[in-house]
Amino acid sequence: MGIRVKILDIPTTLTDFPPEQAWVLEMINAILIEVLGAIAENERNKIRARQREGIEAAKKKNVRFGRPSTPLPDNWHEVLTEVRYGNKKPVEAMRELGISRSCYYRLCNKIS
């Protein structure tokens, strides 16, 4: 279609070649893009390695990652006992405790 892309960050794409030497421009740009891709991949691998080292060092210092755990509500044991005996439905217990469904079941599994 005769369309040519010029990338401002890649100076070789801004030079003009005669039409019969367009293959030279394509070859140079292909090589340049390969080199820049390899450099970017190498940099990303370095970043990942440094990140992994930082995480391992933090774990050795017993640093906890993630969201802080939800503390048990004050009346948790009483409400859970009523649910287990069938006096209350889990939905009622969630409302009374003021916690979400996922939090309720996560705490149930953690305690049990």
C-alpha angles and dihedrals in degrees: 000000000000095000118149123193117214116198113201093209092054108062095193090067090060096058119095122228128186112264093252090058096048089112089065091055092048091049093050092047093047091052092046093050091049091051093047090048091052091049091049092049091049091050091050091051090051091051092050092048092051090047092050090049090051093050092048091049091049092049090053087056089051094246110168118226128206135027117339113258118258113251118233114262114249095249095040098119095048093048093045091051090053090050092049092051090049096246091119135031118234090245090057090048091052091052092047093047093044095229134124125257094252092048091049094052093041090055091045091054092044094051097041 
